[in-house]
């Protein structure tokens, strides 16, 4: 009888060891694609909220070395020329307004991201769930970044117009032309939209990694169930 019990115990040990799931395939089977998709979307929305709350506040861009929005390299010649003639205050004021604009469009960004995330369809939710620590954000960025940038541009222009930034931009263009007779044609508002959306995605990647690795960042039952396994 003792030998039989030992034999059964050994068989059970083999069975359990064979079921050990290093690839998390068993965890995958616990959830439907719909549940995983919902958790991924929740992760993205929370990551976006974290990014907006960090960046779209006073000095969130202007005093942030990582995301401070300066003039693009394509306008360096204009900035250098104005500085040579003692007109650098125009550029300084313009750059300040650019960053202040970025800090005040958080509501618009949230609206755009929320609607985009709600509507997005994941081709393989399991693959994203078991991918890298930023797989969900990378997927959203790959397929929706261009649309998000385009949809933000009008809001950027309107805000720059309202806060005086557009006037400084036009002043910089006209002053440079007076000094050099060289016209400037540059889509500043598109550039600003690209910089802002890029910053949002960078912070989203950080928060997605936190959600995947730190239990305290899984602030909903759904996140804990799906990402905690």
C-alpha positions as CSV (number, residue, x, y, z in Angstrom):
1,X,0.0,0.0,0.0
2,X,2.8,2.4,0.9
3,X,4.4,1.8,-2.5
4,X,1.1,2.5,-4.3
5,X,0.7,5.8,-2.4
6,X,4.3,6.8,-3.3
7,X,3.6,5.9,-6.9
8,X,0.4,8.0,-7.0
9,X,2.1,11.0,-5.3
10,X,4.9,10.8,-7.9
11,X,2.4,10.7,-10.8
12,X,0.6,13.8,-9.3
13,X,3.9,15.6,-9.0
14,X,4.6,14.9,-12.7
15,X,1.2,16.0,-13.7
16,X,1.4,19.3,-11.8
17,X,4.9,20.0,-13.1
18,X,3.8,19.4,-16.7
19,X,1.0,22.0,-16.1
20,X,3.4,24.7,-15.0
21,X,2.9,27.6,-17.4
22,X,6.0,29.6,-18.0
23,X,4.5,31.2,-21.1
24,X,1.3,32.2,-19.3
25,X,-0.8,30.2,-21.8
26,X,-3.0,29.0,-19.1
27,X,-3.7,32.5,-17.9
28,X,-4.5,33.4,-21.5
29,X,-7.2,30.7,-21.6
30,X,-8.8,32.2,-18.5
31,X,-10.0,35.3,-20.3
32,X,-12.0,35.9,-23.5
33,X,-10.6,38.2,-26.1
34,X,-13.3,40.7,-25.2
35,X,-12.2,40.8,-21.6
36,X,-8.6,41.2,-22.5
37,X,-9.5,43.9,-25.0
38,X,-11.4,45.8,-22.4
39,X,-8.5,45.5,-19.9
40,X,-6.1,46.8,-22.6
41,X,-8.4,49.7,-23.3
42,X,-8.7,50.5,-19.6
43,X,-4.9,50.3,-19.3
44,X,-4.5,52.8,-22.2
45,X,-7.1,55.2,-20.8
46,X,-5.5,55.2,-17.4
47,X,-2.1,55.7,-18.9
48,X,-3.4,58.6,-20.9
49,X,-4.9,60.2,-17.8
50,X,-1.6,59.8,-16.0
51,X,0.2,61.5,-18.9
52,X,-2.2,64.4,-19.2
53,X,-2.2,65.0,-15.5
54,X,1.5,65.2,-15.5
55,X,2.1,67.3,-18.6
56,X,-1.0,69.4,-19.2
57,X,-0.6,71.6,-16.1
58,X,1.3,74.8,-15.4
59,X,4.9,74.3,-16.4
60,X,4.2,70.7,-17.3
61,X,6.0,71.3,-20.6
62,X,7.8,74.7,-20.1
63,X,9.8,73.5,-17.1
64,X,10.2,69.9,-18.2
65,X,13.6,69.2,-19.7
66,X,12.3,66.0,-21.4
67,X,9.3,67.6,-23.2
68,X,10.1,71.4,-23.4
69,X,8.9,72.5,-26.8
70,X,11.5,74.6,-28.6
71,X,11.5,75.9,-32.1
72,X,12.1,73.1,-34.7
73,X,15.5,72.9,-36.3
74,X,14.0,74.1,-39.6
75,X,13.5,77.5,-37.9
76,X,17.0,77.9,-36.4
77,X,18.1,80.3,-39.1
78,X,15.2,82.6,-38.4
79,X,15.8,82.5,-34.6
80,X,19.5,83.2,-35.1
81,X,18.9,86.1,-37.4
82,X,16.4,87.7,-35.1
83,X,18.8,87.3,-32.2
84,X,21.5,89.0,-34.2
85,X,19.3,92.0,-34.7
86,X,18.2,92.1,-31.1
87,X,14.8,90.6,-31.7
88,X,15.2,87.5,-29.6
89,X,12.4,88.5,-27.3
90,X,10.0,87.7,-30.1
91,X,11.3,84.1,-30.2
92,X,11.3,83.8,-26.4
93,X,7.7,84.9,-26.2
94,X,6.7,82.6,-29.1
95,X,8.3,79.6,-27.4
96,X,6.7,80.4,-24.1
97,X,3.3,80.6,-25.8
98,X,3.9,77.3,-27.6
99,X,4.6,75.5,-24.2
100,X,1.6,77.2,-22.5
101,X,-0.6,76.0,-25.3
102,X,0.6,72.5,-24.8
103,X,-0.2,72.8,-21.1
104,X,-3.8,73.9,-21.7
105,X,-5.1,71.4,-24.3
106,X,-5.4,68.5,-21.9
107,X,-9.2,68.2,-22.2
108,X,-9.0,68.1,-26.0
109,X,-6.3,65.4,-25.8
110,X,-8.4,63.3,-23.4
111,X,-11.4,63.5,-25.6
112,X,-9.5,62.5,-28.7
113,X,-7.7,59.6,-27.0
114,X,-10.8,58.3,-25.2
115,X,-12.8,58.1,-28.4
116,X,-9.9,56.6,-30.3
117,X,-9.2,54.0,-27.6
118,X,-12.9,53.1,-27.3
119,X,-13.2,52.5,-31.0
120,X,-9.9,50.6,-31.5
121,X,-9.9,46.9,-32.4
122,X,-7.0,44.7,-31.4
123,X,-6.0,42.1,-34.0
124,X,-4.7,39.7,-31.4
125,X,-5.4,40.8,-27.8
126,X,-3.5,37.9,-26.3
127,X,-0.4,38.8,-28.2
128,X,-0.5,42.4,-26.9
129,X,-1.3,41.2,-23.3
130,X,1.8,38.8,-23.4
131,X,4.0,41.2,-25.4
132,X,6.4,43.8,-24.2
133,X,5.8,46.1,-21.2
134,X,4.5,48.8,-23.6
135,X,2.7,46.7,-26.2
136,X,-0.7,48.3,-25.9
137,X,0.7,51.8,-26.2
138,X,2.9,50.8,-29.1
139,X,-0.1,49.3,-30.9
140,X,-2.1,52.5,-30.4
141,X,0.8,54.7,-31.5
142,X,1.4,52.6,-34.6
143,X,-2.2,52.8,-35.9
144,X,-3.6,56.0,-34.5
145,X,-0.7,58.5,-33.9
146,X,-1.1,60.2,-37.2
147,X,-4.8,60.7,-36.8
148,X,-4.4,62.0,-33.3
149,X,-1.9,64.5,-34.4
150,X,-4.1,65.8,-37.2
151,X,-7.1,66.1,-35.0
152,X,-5.2,68.1,-32.4
153,X,-3.8,70.7,-34.9
154,X,-6.9,72.8,-35.1
155,X,-7.1,73.0,-31.3
156,X,-3.5,74.1,-31.2
157,X,-4.0,76.9,-33.7
158,X,-7.1,78.1,-31.9
159,X,-5.4,78.1,-28.6
160,X,-2.3,79.9,-30.0
161,X,-4.7,82.5,-31.5
162,X,-6.4,83.0,-28.1
163,X,-3.3,83.3,-26.0
164,X,-1.4,85.6,-28.3
165,X,1.0,82.9,-29.6
166,X,-0.2,83.2,-33.1
167,X,0.5,87.0,-33.1
168,X,4.1,86.3,-32.0
169,X,4.5,83.6,-34.7
170,X,3.3,86.1,-37.4
171,X,5.6,88.8,-35.9
172,X,8.6,86.5,-36.1
173,X,7.8,85.6,-39.8
174,X,7.3,89.3,-40.8
175,X,10.3,90.5,-38.8
176,X,12.6,87.9,-40.4
177,X,11.3,88.8,-43.8
178,X,12.1,92.5,-43.1
179,X,15.6,91.6,-42.2
180,X,16.4,89.1,-44.9
181,X,13.6,89.3,-47.6
182,X,13.3,85.5,-47.2
183,X,9.7,84.3,-46.7
184,X,9.0,81.6,-44.1
185,X,6.6,78.8,-44.8
186,X,6.4,76.3,-42.0
187,X,3.5,74.4,-40.4
188,X,4.2,75.4,-36.8
189,X,0.9,74.0,-35.5
190,X,1.5,70.6,-37.0
191,X,4.9,70.5,-35.4
192,X,3.5,71.4,-32.0
193,X,0.8,68.7,-32.3
194,X,3.5,66.2,-33.1
195,X,5.6,67.2,-30.1
196,X,2.6,67.1,-27.7
197,X,1.3,63.7,-28.9
198,X,4.8,62.3,-28.8
199,X,5.2,63.4,-25.1
200,X,1.8,61.9,-24.2
201,X,2.8,58.6,-25.7
202,X,6.1,58.6,-23.9
203,X,4.4,59.1,-20.6
204,X,1.8,56.5,-21.5
205,X,4.5,53.9,-22.1
206,X,5.9,54.5,-18.6
207,X,2.5,54.1,-17.0
208,X,1.6,50.9,-19.0
209,X,4.9,49.4,-17.7
210,X,3.9,50.4,-14.2
211,X,0.5,48.7,-14.6
212,X,2.0,45.6,-15.8
213,X,4.7,45.3,-13.1
214,X,3.4,47.1,-10.0
215,X,0.2,45.9,-8.4
216,X,-0.6,49.3,-6.9
217,X,-1.0,50.8,-10.4
218,X,-3.7,48.3,-11.2
219,X,-6.5,50.5,-9.9
220,X,-9.4,48.5,-11.2
221,X,-10.6,44.9,-10.6
222,X,-10.3,44.3,-14.3
223,X,-6.7,45.4,-14.5
224,X,-5.8,43.3,-11.5
225,X,-7.5,40.2,-12.9
226,X,-5.9,40.4,-16.4
227,X,-2.5,41.9,-15.7
228,X,-2.1,40.3,-12.3
229,X,-1.8,36.8,-13.7
